[in-house]
Each structure stands twice: as structure tokens, then as C-alpha cells.
Amino acid sequence: MAVLRVLNANGDDRVDFDPDVADERLARAKALFETKVGKGWMAYAPDGTGGGTQIRRFDPKAKEIVLQPAIAGG
């Protein structure tokens, strides 16, 4: 199983999906990823050591993808 986590004001929302099964959960995760990244959100795949790799395209083989809003200055 894999997970797409969307960070928000309430903590985070999760979409769990199986990267090997083309079902509605995988389609939902991909659509959510593309929508958020298209609006300027940052996506990264944590590496398990406290770091991660920024990704720009949905990768269903990533064990975890985190989406976070763009940082706004003021």
C-alpha cells in the first residue's frame, strides 16, 4: 500500500491506494496530486531519514507522497 498525505489546517488528509491496482483510490490520489500541484502546492516523497525528494509528477510507486501548500510571505 501507498499513501498520499495532504497537509492542511486540520492536520492532514490521507488517500491510501495500491499502486498495482488501477481503481478509484489510485485515480483519486492522482487527480488530487495533479490538482494541488497545478495550484502551486509542493509535493515530496519522504526518504525515511527526515529528508525527501521533491516530485513534480505523480509517482504511484512512491510509498508516501506528501502535499503541502505553497509558502506565502507577507
C-alpha positions as a printed Julia matrix, in Angstrom:
74×3 Matrix{Float64}:
   0.0    0.0     0.0
   0.95   3.61   -0.54
  -0.4    6.86    0.83
  -0.92  10.41   -0.4
  -0.98  12.85    2.52
  -2.37  16.36    2.1
  -1.24  18.76    4.83
  -3.87  21.3     5.84
  -5.11  23.37    8.77
  -6.7   20.29   10.35
  -3.51  18.2    10.27
  -3.55  16.02    7.19
  -5.91  14.06    4.98
  -4.92  10.64    3.65
  -5.67   8.74    0.49
  -4.45   5.15    0.77
  -4.03   3.29   -2.52
  -2.43   0.21   -4.0
  -0.03   1.24   -6.79
  -0.59  -2.09   -8.54
  -4.38  -1.79   -8.72
  -5.91   0.75  -11.1
  -9.02   1.52   -9.05
 -10.87   4.61   -7.83
  -8.42   5.12   -4.93
  -5.44   5.36   -7.29
  -7.41   7.64   -9.63
  -8.42   9.86   -6.69
  -4.85  10.13   -5.43
  -3.54  11.02   -8.89
  -6.28  13.6    -9.53
  -5.76  15.21   -6.11
  -1.99  15.34   -6.7
  -2.38  16.95  -10.13
  -4.92  19.49   -8.86
  -2.84  20.6    -5.89
   0.5   20.71   -7.73
  -1.23  22.63  -10.53
  -2.2   25.24   -7.93
   1.4   25.64   -6.74
   1.49  23.12   -3.89
   4.78  21.34   -3.21
   4.95  17.54   -3.38
   7.68  15.36   -1.97
   8.4   11.73   -1.23
   9.9   11.27    2.26
  13.0    9.07    2.33
  12.63   7.77    5.89
  15.63   9.68    7.25
  13.9   13.02    7.82
  14.54  14.2     4.27
  12.79  13.67    0.98
  12.78  14.26   -2.74
  10.59  16.87   -4.37
   8.45  15.39   -7.12
   6.57  17.16   -9.88
   4.72  14.18  -11.38
   2.55  11.66   -9.59
   4.59   8.54   -8.83
   2.32   5.67   -7.77
   5.36   3.58   -6.81
   6.36   6.03   -4.05
   5.41   4.57   -0.66
   4.36   8.0     0.57
   3.72  11.34   -1.11
   3.17  14.49    0.92
   1.48  17.59   -0.47
   1.87  20.9     1.32
   0.6   24.35    0.47
   2.98  26.84   -1.07
   4.71  29.04    1.46
   3.39  32.59    1.35
   5.36  35.57    2.51
   3.95  38.74    3.9
